[in-house]
Amino acid sequence: MTFPYEKLTVALLSDLHPRARDILQRRFGLQEQEPETLEAIGQSHGITRERVRQIVEDGLREVKEAASRKKEQEKLDAIFQRFLLALRESGNVKRQDLLVQEVGTPKIENHIIFLLHLGDQFHRHKETEYVHPFWASKKEIAEISPGLLEAICSYLQDRKAPLEFEELAKVHGVHEGEKLHPRTLASLLEISKLVARTHNGKWGLREWPEVYPKGMRDKAYVVLHDAGRPLHFVEVAKLIERLQEVLAEQSASWRKRVVLPQTVHNELIKDSRFVLVGRGTYALEEWGFKPGTVKDVIKEILRENNKAMTKEEIVQKTLAQRQVKESTILLNLQDKTCFLREGEGYYCIGE
């Protein structure tokens, strides 16, 4: 069913005083222009912003009263039912732009928002630094949403890793003794400006690279993190291409970039998160891989052990850090400026 949003707003405003009608049209952007601020409207009419706010409130009240006495009320009630249905299907709360897409199109967004303001059953929460503007069909949900999202952000910060929705639901699915519907919690996560969904469906803080990979290095981090093992830079490049395809499917804001293996190789070299562990093969530093040459790795192994080690022990621990031949490790051990041989086959760091 197609709802005549634009025609209805024109009809509802037709009986208003010309000045009140102009102010409402400009405040909500109902004539194919962007909504204007109270300050801008006040300056053009020679009145204060507070007076403009009062006229907007009085105008909305007058439109509601007039609608109840006119044939438009039946159309308005049908539209309200459509809005309520969309909100209920989303757990009685929804981000404003997503609600507009659900009940109409972005082209008539301002008309939909105007009509939402006419329904006493709809509760709006304005945009802040932390949340997108959203609407709720239950006032209590609108009131608890910011605090609940703050608690979710703190929980994610403590966990330091993206989580499955089910885990978040277990911890934050109850608020003040009241159980939240999973759809409500899912809608609240979409409202947050600080939380976002990863390419593989988990939820985390938007500032994390695995949640919002901004550049080639972050994307390389994501694919290595997902793989959980060292990868050659050519394979990393291929996986980045696949990642970009998934991100583009999730959001039109993501752009596919050309991924050249050599470019990936150059970016990995520059970032301390990545450790070169073999010929063109990289691992994540957070996995416990030590940066540097094979010789540097041997030094660090001996330093951590704090005593001389056998050749076999050194080889075993070095191979866990680097994809090299055993002969390469033994050749490095022969450097007497770095390593001293003690007793029968034991080595320590040279002074």
Backbone torsions as a table, in degrees:
resi	resn	phi	psi	omega
1	MET	NA	130.1	178.8
2	THR	-93.9	127.8	-179.2
3	PHE	-98.3	133.5	-177.2
4	PRO	-82.6	66.9	-175.7
5	TYR	-58.0	-49.7	-175.5
6	GLU	-65.2	-46.5	-179.7
7	LYS	-60.8	-38.1	-178.3
8	LEU	-68.9	-40.7	178.7
9	THR	-64.3	-38.3	177.1
10	VAL	-62.0	-44.3	-179.6
11	ALA	-65.6	-40.6	-178.1
12	LEU	-68.3	-29.6	-178.5
13	LEU	-89.9	-8.8	-170.4
14	SER	-62.9	-31.2	-176.0
15	ASP	-92.2	-1.1	-179.8
16	LEU	-72.6	157.6	171.8
17	HIS	-60.2	139.5	-176.3
18	PRO	-49.9	-40.6	-178.8
19	ARG	-68.0	-43.2	179.2
20	ALA	-63.8	-40.4	179.1
21	ARG	-63.7	-43.6	179.5
22	ASP	-62.0	-42.0	-178.2
23	ILE	-66.6	-43.0	178.5
24	LEU	-65.5	-42.3	179.3
25	GLN	-61.0	-41.8	-178.9
26	ARG	-75.3	-36.9	-179.6
27	ARG	-64.6	-37.6	-178.5
28	PHE	-100.4	-2.1	178.9
29	GLY	65.6	50.0	-173.8
30	LEU	-92.0	2.9	178.8
31	GLN	-123.3	48.2	177.0
32	GLU	60.0	34.1	173.7
33	GLN	-130.4	165.7	178.3
34	GLU	-71.5	145.1	174.6
35	PRO	-55.2	139.4	-177.7
36	GLU	-101.5	156.4	179.4
37	THR	-76.7	159.6	175.6
38	LEU	-58.8	-38.7	-178.6
39	GLU	-62.3	-47.6	-177.8
40	ALA	-65.0	-42.2	179.4
41	ILE	-65.7	-41.6	179.6
42	GLY	-61.3	-40.9	-179.7
43	GLN	-63.7	-39.7	-178.7
44	SER	-71.6	-26.1	179.9
45	HIS	-99.8	-4.3	179.5
46	GLY	70.7	33.0	179.1
47	ILE	-131.4	167.4	-179.0
48	THR	-76.8	161.0	177.9
49	ARG	-64.2	-31.8	178.2
50	GLU	-67.0	-37.5	177.8
51	ARG	-67.0	-37.8	176.9
52	VAL	-61.7	-43.9	179.1
53	ARG	-58.9	-41.4	179.5
54	GLN	-65.0	-41.2	179.9
55	ILE	-65.0	-38.2	177.3
56	VAL	-62.1	-47.3	-180.0
57	GLU	-63.1	-45.2	179.3
58	ASP	-64.5	-39.2	-179.8
59	GLY	-63.9	-42.8	177.8
60	LEU	-62.9	-41.0	178.8
61	ARG	-64.8	-41.3	179.4
62	GLU	-65.4	-39.3	178.6
63	VAL	-63.5	-42.2	178.3
64	LYS	-61.1	-45.5	-178.8
65	GLU	-65.4	-41.3	-179.7
66	ALA	-66.1	-38.3	-178.9
67	ALA	-62.8	-34.7	-179.1
68	SER	-68.0	-17.0	-178.6
69	ARG	-105.7	0.2	-176.1
70	LYS	-121.1	170.5	-179.6
71	LYS	-68.1	-14.4	-179.7
72	GLU	-68.0	-19.2	-176.5
73	GLN	-60.7	-38.9	179.4
74	GLU	-63.4	-42.0	177.9
75	LYS	-66.5	-40.1	-179.8
76	LEU	-64.8	-40.9	178.6
77	ASP	-63.2	-38.9	179.2
78	ALA	-64.9	-39.5	178.3
79	ILE	-67.7	-41.4	177.6
80	PHE	-60.2	-39.9	178.2
81	GLN	-63.4	-36.9	177.2
82	ARG	-64.9	-43.4	178.2
83	PHE	-62.7	-44.5	-178.6
84	LEU	-63.2	-41.3	179.5
85	LEU	-61.7	-44.5	179.6
86	ALA	-62.6	-39.5	179.6
87	LEU	-70.0	-41.8	179.8
88	ARG	-63.1	-38.6	179.3
89	GLU	-66.2	-18.2	178.5
90	SER	-107.5	21.5	178.3
91	GLY	80.2	24.8	177.1
92	ASN	71.9	17.9	176.2
93	VAL	-155.1	144.2	-179.5
94	LYS	-159.4	142.6	175.1
95	ARG	-59.9	140.6	-171.4
96	GLN	-57.4	-47.9	-177.3
97	ASP	-65.9	-33.9	178.4
98	LEU	-72.4	-33.9	176.0
99	LEU	-65.6	-41.4	178.3
100	VAL	-60.6	-43.9	178.4
101	GLN	-63.0	-32.7	-178.3
102	GLU	-71.1	-40.0	-173.3
103	VAL	-103.2	-8.8	-178.0
104	GLY	-162.2	-134.5	177.4
105	THR	-138.9	155.3	178.5
106	PRO	-56.7	-26.3	-178.5
107	LYS	-61.2	-33.5	-179.0
108	ILE	-110.8	25.5	-177.9
109	GLU	-53.5	-45.6	-175.7
110	ASN	-63.6	-35.6	177.8
111	HIS	-67.4	-40.1	179.4
112	ILE	-64.7	-43.9	179.7
113	ILE	-63.8	-39.5	176.8
114	PHE	-59.7	-46.1	-179.0
115	LEU	-67.0	-34.0	175.8
116	LEU	-61.3	-36.3	178.8
117	HIS	-66.1	-19.9	-179.3
118	LEU	-83.7	-14.7	-178.1
119	GLY	-93.9	118.1	-179.8
120	ASP	-66.4	-18.8	-179.4
121	GLN	-82.4	-2.8	-179.4
122	PHE	-108.4	133.7	-176.4
123	HIS	-121.6	121.4	-176.3
124	ARG	-101.4	140.6	171.4
125	HIS	-114.9	124.7	-175.9
126	LYS	-70.7	163.0	178.1
127	GLU	-69.3	139.8	175.2
128	THR	-131.3	-174.3	177.9
129	GLU	-64.7	-22.8	-172.3
130	TYR	-110.3	-22.3	-177.1
131	VAL	-132.7	149.7	171.5
132	HIS	-75.9	156.6	175.0
133	PRO	-61.3	141.1	-179.2
134	PHE	-147.5	165.5	-179.9
135	TRP	-123.8	148.0	177.1
136	ALA	-135.2	148.2	176.5
137	SER	-95.4	-0.2	173.6
138	LYS	-129.6	123.9	-175.0
139	LYS	-59.9	-37.8	-177.2
140	GLU	-64.2	-32.2	178.1
141	ILE	-68.5	-41.8	177.7
142	ALA	-60.5	-35.5	-176.5
143	GLU	-76.0	-37.0	-176.3
144	ILE	-86.6	-15.6	-172.3
145	SER	-56.6	-50.8	-178.4
146	PRO	-58.9	-42.9	-179.7
147	GLY	-66.7	-38.5	178.9
148	LEU	-66.3	-40.9	178.5
149	LEU	-66.2	-35.5	177.1
150	GLU	-63.4	-40.2	178.7
151	ALA	-66.0	-38.8	178.7
152	ILE	-64.7	-42.1	178.4
153	CYS	-61.5	-42.2	179.4
154	SER	-64.3	-39.5	179.6
155	TYR	-64.8	-44.0	178.5
156	LEU	-64.0	-39.3	179.6
157	GLN	-61.9	-39.5	178.8
158	ASP	-68.4	-38.2	-178.6
159	ARG	-76.2	-25.6	175.2
160	LYS	62.0	25.9	179.8
161	ALA	-161.6	147.4	176.5
162	PRO	-60.5	147.3	-176.6
163	LEU	-125.0	155.1	173.3
164	GLU	-68.2	150.8	-179.9
165	PHE	-58.1	-38.2	-177.5
166	GLU	-60.5	-36.7	179.5
167	GLU	-69.3	-41.1	176.6
168	LEU	-63.4	-38.2	-179.8
169	ALA	-64.6	-36.8	179.1
170	LYS	-63.7	-38.6	-175.5
171	VAL	-86.1	-39.3	-173.8
172	HIS	-116.4	16.8	179.8
173	GLY	-80.5	-3.2	177.4
174	VAL	-128.4	131.1	179.5
175	HIS	-129.6	119.3	-179.4
176	GLU	51.7	43.3	176.9
177	GLY	83.5	-9.5	-179.4
178	GLU	-97.9	129.5	178.8
179	LYS	-80.4	129.5	178.3
180	LEU	-88.9	140.4	175.2
181	HIS	-69.0	140.2	178.7
182	PRO	-52.0	-35.3	179.4
183	ARG	-66.1	-33.0	177.2
184	THR	-64.7	-47.3	-179.4
185	LEU	-63.6	-40.5	178.9
186	ALA	-62.0	-41.2	179.0
187	SER	-67.2	-37.0	178.9
188	LEU	-65.1	-38.3	178.5
189	LEU	-62.5	-35.7	178.1
190	GLU	-69.3	-25.0	-178.3
191	ILE	-74.0	-32.3	-174.8
192	SER	-66.9	141.0	172.7
193	LYS	-88.4	-13.2	-175.7
194	LEU	-99.0	-15.9	-177.2
195	VAL	-115.2	143.1	178.4
196	ALA	-149.4	164.8	-178.8
197	ARG	-92.3	140.4	178.2
198	THR	-81.4	172.0	179.7
199	HIS	-63.1	-23.4	-179.3
200	ASN	-107.3	21.5	169.0
201	GLY	89.4	1.0	177.0
202	LYS	-85.4	172.3	179.7
203	TRP	-121.1	136.6	179.3
204	GLY	-156.2	-175.7	179.5
205	LEU	-77.2	135.5	-175.6
206	ARG	-59.4	-27.6	-177.5
207	GLU	-72.6	-13.7	-179.1
208	TRP	-77.8	139.9	-179.6
209	PRO	-62.8	-32.1	-179.7
210	GLU	-73.9	-13.3	177.2
211	VAL	-97.2	-44.9	-178.8
212	TYR	-134.1	79.1	-178.4
213	PRO	-69.7	109.9	-171.3
214	LYS	-79.2	-36.7	-176.3
215	GLY	-135.4	-170.9	-176.7
216	MET	-62.1	-38.0	-178.4
217	ARG	-66.8	-42.7	178.2
218	ASP	-63.5	-39.6	179.2
219	LYS	-66.3	-37.4	176.2
220	ALA	-64.1	-39.3	178.1
221	TYR	-61.0	-44.3	-178.2
222	VAL	-60.7	-48.0	-175.4
223	VAL	-69.9	-35.2	176.0
224	LEU	-68.0	-42.3	179.6
225	HIS	-60.8	-42.6	178.9
226	ASP	-66.3	-39.7	-178.6
227	ALA	-67.8	-36.5	178.7
228	GLY	71.6	17.3	-179.8
229	ARG	-154.4	159.7	177.6
230	PRO	-61.2	145.2	-180.0
231	LEU	-135.5	149.6	173.2
232	HIS	-72.8	147.5	-175.0
233	PHE	-61.4	-27.1	176.7
234	VAL	-66.6	-41.1	177.8
235	GLU	-68.4	-37.5	176.7
236	VAL	-58.9	-43.1	179.8
237	ALA	-61.2	-43.0	179.2
238	LYS	-63.3	-41.7	-179.3
239	LEU	-68.9	-31.8	176.4
240	ILE	-65.0	-39.1	177.8
241	GLU	-60.6	-42.9	178.4
242	ARG	-65.5	-40.5	178.8
243	LEU	-60.5	-43.6	-179.6
244	GLN	-62.4	-35.5	177.5
245	GLU	-64.5	-41.6	178.8
246	VAL	-65.9	-44.3	-179.9
247	LEU	-62.8	-39.6	180.0
248	ALA	-66.2	-33.4	177.5
249	GLU	-69.8	-33.0	-178.4
250	GLN	-77.4	-32.9	-176.8
251	SER	-151.2	135.9	179.3
252	ALA	-69.9	-15.6	-178.9
253	SER	-72.9	-17.7	179.4
254	TRP	-82.1	133.8	178.4
255	ARG	-110.9	136.9	175.7
256	LYS	-76.4	130.9	177.8
257	ARG	-114.2	152.8	176.2
258	VAL	-67.3	130.5	-178.2
259	VAL	-114.3	103.8	178.3
260	LEU	-96.5	129.6	-178.8
261	PRO	-52.5	-41.6	-178.2
262	GLN	-66.7	-35.3	176.4
263	THR	-63.4	-42.7	177.9
264	VAL	-61.7	-44.1	178.8
265	HIS	-57.4	-46.5	-179.4
266	ASN	-63.9	-38.0	-179.5
267	GLU	-70.6	-38.1	-179.8
268	LEU	-64.8	-37.6	-179.5
269	ILE	-61.7	-34.6	-173.7
270	LYS	-82.0	-11.0	-171.7
271	ASP	-111.1	125.1	-176.3
272	SER	-68.9	-10.7	177.1
273	ARG	-69.7	-19.7	-175.5
274	PHE	-110.7	140.2	-179.9
275	VAL	-122.3	127.0	176.4
276	LEU	-75.5	113.7	-174.5
277	VAL	-110.0	-3.5	179.6
278	GLY	-168.6	-172.3	-180.0
279	ARG	-66.0	99.4	178.8
280	GLY	74.6	6.3	-177.8
281	THR	-104.3	132.6	-175.8
282	TYR	-121.6	148.5	173.8
283	ALA	-128.1	169.2	177.2
284	LEU	-89.2	135.9	178.7
285	GLU	-59.2	-32.4	-177.6
286	GLU	-67.9	-14.6	176.6
287	TRP	-79.7	-2.5	179.9
288	GLY	101.1	5.8	177.7
289	PHE	-77.1	136.2	-176.3
290	LYS	-95.8	137.9	178.7
291	PRO	-74.7	164.0	176.0
292	GLY	110.6	-176.4	179.8
293	THR	-79.0	174.3	176.0
294	VAL	-59.0	-39.6	179.3
295	LYS	-63.4	-41.6	178.0
296	ASP	-62.3	-40.2	179.9
297	VAL	-64.0	-43.7	179.4
298	ILE	-61.3	-43.8	178.2
299	LYS	-57.9	-45.6	-177.6
300	GLU	-65.8	-37.5	178.2
301	ILE	-62.9	-45.7	178.6
302	LEU	-66.5	-38.1	-179.6
303	ARG	-65.0	-43.2	179.5
304	GLU	-68.2	-34.7	-179.9
305	ASN	-71.9	-26.8	174.8
306	ASN	62.5	20.5	174.1
307	LYS	-163.7	166.1	-178.4
308	ALA	-62.3	148.1	-178.8
309	MET	-128.9	155.9	177.5
310	THR	-74.9	160.0	177.8
311	LYS	-57.5	-41.7	-177.9
312	GLU	-64.1	-40.5	179.5
313	GLU	-64.6	-42.8	-179.7
314	ILE	-63.9	-44.6	179.5
315	VAL	-60.4	-46.0	-177.6
316	GLN	-60.8	-47.1	-178.0
317	LYS	-70.4	-33.3	179.6
318	THR	-71.0	-39.2	178.3
319	LEU	-64.9	-25.0	175.7
320	ALA	-72.3	-18.2	-178.1
321	GLN	-104.6	-26.6	-174.3
322	ARG	-137.3	140.8	176.8
323	GLN	-91.9	78.2	-179.3
324	VAL	-132.4	169.8	177.3
325	LYS	-77.9	152.1	178.8
326	GLU	-61.2	-33.0	-179.5
327	SER	-64.3	-32.1	178.1
328	THR	-65.2	-40.4	178.7
329	ILE	-65.7	-45.1	-178.6
330	LEU	-65.0	-35.5	177.9
331	LEU	-64.0	-41.1	178.6
332	ASN	-66.6	-33.2	179.4
333	LEU	-66.4	-19.2	-179.0
334	GLN	-78.0	-6.7	179.7
335	ASP	-73.6	102.3	-175.1
336	LYS	-72.9	-12.9	176.2
337	THR	-77.0	-14.7	-178.5
338	CYS	-115.4	-33.0	-173.6
339	PHE	-130.9	142.3	177.6
340	LEU	-115.4	141.1	177.3
341	ARG	-93.6	127.5	-179.4
342	GLU	-117.3	124.2	176.3
343	GLY	62.2	-147.9	-174.7
344	GLU	-88.8	90.7	174.3
345	GLY	78.8	17.3	177.4
346	TYR	-102.3	146.5	-179.1
347	TYR	-130.8	148.0	174.6
348	CYS	-141.8	172.1	179.9
349	ILE	-73.8	134.5	178.4
350	GLY	-74.3	147.6	179.9
351	GLU	-76.7	NA	NA
